[in-house]
Amino acid sequence: MLDFTGRINAVTAEEESMSNKSEFPDNPACPWVNSGEDAHLYLAVLLQHVPVLASVVDSSGEVLFASRFHTLLAGVADNLTNIHQEADLYPAFVQERLASLKQKAMENGSEQYWELSAKHKDGSLHHYQMRRIVMNADPNSGSKAVAYTIGVDVTENKLAESALRDHKSQINYVTFHDPLTGLANRSLFYDRMHKSISRAKRSESSLAVMLFDLDRFKNINDSLGHDAGDAFLKQVAKNMQDELRDTDTVSRLGGDEFVVALENISDILDIESIARKLLECLAQPVIVQGHEISCTASIGISVFPNNGDSIDQLLKNADTAMYRAKAAGKNRFQFYQSAMSDTAVNYLLLENDLRRAIDQNELCLYYQPQIDLSSGRIIGLEALVRWQHKDRGMISPIHFIPLAEETGLIEPLGDWVLEHACERFQAWLEQGVNLGKIAVNLSTRQFRQDKFETSVHNILQRTGLSPEYLELEITESSAMENAATTIDMLKCLSQMGLSLAIDDFGTGYSSLAYLQRFPIQKLKIDRSFIHDIDKDTQESAIAKSIIDLAHNMSLEVIAEGVERPAQSSWLNERGCDQVQGFYYSRPLSEKQLFDLINDSERVIRDEQGIRLLL
């Protein structure tokens, strides 16, 4: 074993016996097989230096050869001269495994695979992929039965696989859970509801959807600040979970709006009992930052299948019932009834008003600057639509964008925004004001409309804006909805010369195989991963992963929702290219935008552009 002219010769005889049985005896890739003793000497030296556990033992367990790497294992002799039996090659806990291998070799065959996890003498844990081949005795040649064992150290692979699993698990959790409360987010809620409705249909049972909205929650934020509001929402989420069954789904849809799905409900009285219990729970005072806070809730309830057979229909009807509960005085629950016509009429009136607003140019655009982190210069603007209703005042896009999507008005609304954004940006260029690019966010329905690329081309022709100044943003979920079709559309748009970005990145479920085929230039990190980026390790890990992913794909990355200096510093240190958010500027009307860029105390204008002074 140690003496290459002595014990190694015993191995040589067995190797020759095996080589004679080789399936490829004349293989020119193995010229050493018949080249004499020197080749076997070289092989022995090689096995002593290749970092593997290598050994040859005979049927009695005597070691004929062993590589020096066995001596690295804890519990094994430091010198090969002290190793005689196969049991000496491994730590004591492996002996039972060796006995089992020998028994199985006799019963099932001559080749075996197994894994060994053992500590080295330096205390490090290593993982080996072991392969054992038993060669039976040959009476004709007089050779004895021997077992050849090779163990390859796969520790780094194991660690990489474990890290990847942890990373995927973390991304999966963040993707499907609300970052503030840890509750299921909208995506996970929809996934669970699809399954719940399928089960209810099969069993012909009912399920209830309860939509919660906290009454006067805005007062908490306004009086105590957003940190206090967030702390209160966390406690509300915990209290709701404590009151419900494990089989019930609790989700935060956004802001102070929660939804609960109750399965296996057979009696309306059971739903009422749960609703009352939740109202009592939510009305209990909560201590936040030394203040005792009480906040009631209004609950709207819809029941499958009576009030709808789809998730959207159930949510819509629960929302209608919730607003009826608020109108009735808050701190109560209300079941949906088809006779709630006043809400439906109000909805119809708002739809008609939006249609008129689009036709009669009653909408307006606001612009939020996008900043290059390394220089502080404005490199683009995101165009945001606003609706100043003549009677209702300023209506939030949160309310009229979903209305536009549901009624089909999103297509003319989207075209209005795109055309007016291009028209205004071209007008500024003609005045000598270059703010980089104008970014316009596309809705799913707008992006999927027939011949959308022709519509974009016509708008550019009418406004005279060169494509290089236009950037279109599509959400990650929109892009992945029909990835193959998305690729074709994006290629058409890219060939025009305009820029493309994936918005809200990290909130959907992207396939990297498709993502790398998208002809895009930028990824936009969703604001949900930025909120506590300088405090929360989960959010920071995801944001850093997105930054690295973008750069590895030669893409730029922009973070939205930057509201504090600490967030900006964190992103700058991790290599984020661009940012936008209230820390730099709120969305501005055209007048406010020009007031900003003409204010010498707030910006520096030179040949290289416009730099903000913070």
GUDRENDREN-252471 format. One record per residue (C-alpha): x, y, z. Coordinates in steps of 0.2 Angstrom, whole numbers, plus 5000, padded with zeros to 4 digits. Each point is the difference from the previous one (the first is absolute). Layout:
residues N
XYZ/...
This chain:
residues 614
500050005000/501450125005/501449914990/499750024982/501149854996/499249905014/498250005004/499550104985/500549854990/498549915007/498950144993/500949984984/499449824997/498250055004/500150154988/500749894986/498649875003/498750144999/500850084985/499949844991/498250005002/499850174994/498650044988/501250104990/501649905000/500850084985/499550185005/501450124995/499550125014/500749875012/501749964993/500749965018/499049845002/501349904991/501550115003/500849925014/500350045019/500550184998/498250044995/499449925017/501350105009/499350164992/498249955005/500549975018/500950175001/498550084992/498849935012/501050065014/499950184994/498250014993/498950075014/498949855002/499749865012/500749854991/500349825006/500249824995/499649865012/499949814999/498649895005/500749985017/500050195003/501950034998/500550164992/501049984985/500050184995/499450165008/500250194995/500750115013/498450115000/499349865012/501150075014/499150174999/498449925008/499850025018/500249835009/501249934987/501849985003/501250144995/501249884991/499549874987/501349885007/498749985015/498649954988/499849824997/498149954999/498650094991/499350055016/501550115004/499650104984/498550095008/499350075016/499249875012/498250054995/500349944983/500349825004/498249955000/499850084983/501549904994/499349835006/498350044992/500950044983/501049835001/498349915003/499150094986/501449974988/499849815003/498150014998/499750144986/501650024990/501750074999/499850194998/499350115013/499850195003/499850095017/500450165009/501150035014/500050165011/501550005012/501050135009/501850034996/501350025014/499950194998/498249995005/499250044983/498649894994/500249924983/498849914988/500649864989/499249914986/500649825001/500149874987/500549825004/500349864987/500349825005/501049894988/499849825003/501449885002/500749924983/500549815003/500850004983/501250145004/500149975019/499550185003/499050035017/498350095001/500350195004/499050155003/500450174992/499350155008/500150184994/499350155010/499950174992/499850155011/498450094996/500050125014/500050164990/498649944989/499049955015/500250175008/499650094983/498449894999/499550045018/500350194997/499050004984/498649915009/500050125014/500050154987/498649934990/499049975016/500350185005/499550074984/498549894999/499550065017/500250184996/499149984984/498549935007/499950095017/499750175006/501650085005/499350095015/498849885008/500649834993/498349964995/499649934983/500050134986/498850024986/501049874989/499949875013/498250045005/499549984982/500949834999/499249945015/498350064995/500149914983/500349845010/498650045013/498750034986/500549844991/499849905016/498350095004/499449954983/500549825001/499249995018/498550114995/500450105016/500150195004/501450125004/500050185006/501150154995/500150135014/500850174994/500650115015/500450184999/500650095016/498950155005/500950175001/501749914999/500750154991/499950105016/501349885008/501250044986/499750185001/500150035018/501349875005/501049974984/500249854988/501149905012/498650005013/498749964986/501149854994/500249945018/498150005002/499749914984/501249865005/499149985017/498350004990/500649864989/500649905015/498450025009/499049944985/501149854998/499749955018/498250014998/499849894985/500249824995/501649944992/499049954985/499450184998/501050124988/500450175007/500850124987/500550184999/499550084984/500950175003/499950155012/498749965013/499049884990/500049815005/499049854993/499549845008/499449844991/499049885011/499949824993/498749865004/498750125006/498249935001/499050125009/499850194999/500050015019/501849935000/500650154989/499150125011/500849935015/501750014993/499750184994/499450065017/501549915008/501250094988/499250175003/500249985019/501849954998/500450144989/499250135012/501249955014/501250145004/501849974994/501550085008/501150084987/501550115005/499350035017/498350054993/498449905002/499249994983/498249944996/499449984982/498449914994/499749924983/498749984987/499749834992/499249964984/499549814997/499749914984/499649814999/500449874987/499149954990/498550125003/500950164998/501249954986/501049854994/501750094997/501250085011/499850174992/498249995001/500049955018/501250145005/499150134990/498349965009/500949995017/500750174996/498350074996/499349935016/501550075010/499650184994/498249975005/500649955017/501050165001/498550114994/499049925013/501150065014/501649905000/500549865013/498849884992/499949864987/498849994985/499649864989/499950044981/498350014993/499650024982/498850145004/501550115005/499650104984/500550175007/501849955000/499849934982/499250164994/501550105008/501249884991/499150034984/500050195002/501950005004/500349894984/499050134990/501050145007/501749914996/499449974982/499650194999/501750055008/500949904987/499050074985/500150185007/501850005006/499550035018/501549895005/501850075004/501749935001/501250015015/501849964998/501249925013/501950024996/501149854999/501850035007/501749934995/500749955017/501850024996/499850184994/498350065007/499450054983/498349994993/500049864986/498249984998/498250035005/498649885003/498350074994/498649975012/498250044996/498950105012/498150034999/499350175007/498249965001/498950164999/498949945015/501049875009/501750094999/501649904998/499649824997/501449885004/500649884986/499849865013/498150034997/499850044982/501449894992/499149845006/498450074994/500850044983/500749824999/498349925004/499050104988/501250004985/500450185002/501849965004/500449994981/499550184996/500650065016/501749924997/500150074983/499650185007/501449995012/501349934988/499550144987/500050145012/501649955008/500949994983/499250164995/500650105015/501749925000/500350054982/499450185004/501350015014/501449944988/499550134988/500250135014/501849935003/499549905016/500649824999/499549905015/500749834993/498549894997/498150005003/499449835008/498349954998/499249855009/498949884990/498649905007/499849824996/498550034989/500850144991/501649904996/498949854994/498950104988/500149964982/501350094990/500650105015/501750024992/499150094985/499250115013/501650055008/500850044983/498550114995/500250105016/501850034997/499750054983/498650125005/501050085014/501750004991/500849925015/501649904996/499849825007/501750025009/499150125013/498649875004/500049865013/498649885002/499749915016/499149845002/499749915016/500949835003/498349915002/499450074983/501649954992/499949825006/498249984996/500349944983/501950004999/500249954982/498850134993/500850135012/501749964991/499350034983/499250175006/501550065009/501149964984/498850114990/500150145012/501949985002/500350014981/499250175000/501450065011/499150045016/500549935017/499149875010/500049965019/499249875011/499050095014/499649935018/501449874998/500049875014/498150005003/499649874986/500749844995/501350024986/500849864990/501850054998/500049904984/498750124993/500750155009/501749994991/499149994983/499050165003/500850154991/500050115015/501250135007/499450025018/499349915015/499050115013/500049935018/498350015007/499750125015/499549865011/501849955001/500750175003/498950065015/501149925014/501549964989/501350085012/499249915015/499249834994/501349874995/498749914989/499650154990/501850054998/500549824995/498650004986/500550184994/501849954999/499649844991/499050104987/501450134998/501249864997/498949914988/499750164990/501850044998/500549814996/498750024986/500850174995/498450095005/499850165009/499050005016/498950135008/499250005017/498450095003/499250065017/501650075007/499550125014/501550015012/501850044999/500449835007/499149914986/501050104987/501749975008/499649815002/499649994981/501550114995/501249895010/499249844992/500250074982/498250044996/500150114984/498450115002/498750055013/498350095001/499050055015/499450135012/501850035007/500550074983/498350074994/498149975001/499149984984/499950184993/498850094988/500850084985/500150175009/500849925015/501249914990/500650164991/500150095016/501149875007/501249994985/500150195000/500450025018/501850035002/500049965019/499349834996/500849944984/501650034990/499850024981/501549974989/500549924983/499849835008/498250035006/499150045016/500749945017/498950015016/500750085015/499449905015/
